[in-house]
Amino acid sequence: MSRKKALITGITGQDGSYLAEFLLSMGYEVVGMMRRSSTVGFERISHIQDSITLVSGDLLDEVSMMSILREHRPTEVYNLAAQSFVQTSWGQPVLTGETTALGVTRLLDAIRMVDPEIRFYQASSSEMFGKVREVPQTELTPFYPRSPYGVAKVYGHWITVNYRESYGIYGCSGILFNHESPRRGLEFVTRKISYGAAKIALNLADSLALGNLDAKRDWGYAVDYVKAMWMMLQQDSPDDYVIATGETHSVREFCQLAFAALDLDWERYVKLDERFFRPAEVDLLVGDPSKAKSGLNWQSTTSFPELVEMMVRSDYAALKREIG
């Protein structure tokens, strides 16, 4: 029997790198699609680069995706590529729509035309819930997105459902709540905090500018969450699942734990900056992972304090190596 082969779009990102590691450990051949650009960051996948196949493609170009599917014949496709930063989506709403929304349609259509037997995973987001209609949020909670990113993710989610119901595509959407790790991009508030606290502890900075400290999120560990993606595509029938911890914590709590891990009082260093407030804020997100627990036998294994400390320790160690 031939090995399973997976195509991961967005393989150089946090989730893509962890998913590639996991699939390699499961015996998969892994093909990673990445955009050809002037600045390509391989740091998250450098340690596995010799074990994977990297190909050039773009969610804006359906022909490139059809070519990749024809040449590499994956059995599973994980669509993790997107314009994935909420703050950026306000300044680049059209690009966000082209990649994060219509890009999903292009990829699904490529699958429909090249090999409709491919199993497809779509990275949906808790940002689709936005101004939440109920607490906690489940698979049946109505969406009310509060950013161009959230709106685009709603489109990507529903077009996946549409292709599943219209063409019989095995398409699943994972409605993932916030998931972090030491590989999180520096533009995200969690990594900004862990990195900022480490810089202050090493006397490389004297303050950290943040926006809304009262925003509450359901934060989990990315390594736990990519396993859920794979689990969804192993089921007899495709379905959508909320992946979350079921707990909510504020940005303020994240600051307290991060600075405390380095024996610092966060209130001495954190400064509010209006530039980092969103035009329309999402105040509270907390997911109900009951369906994933019962249907996939999945659950989060990393606590919030463990996650925060892991990120802070990683940034502190990396910065210390840099400065010698």
Disulfide bonds with the S-S distance in Angstrom:
none
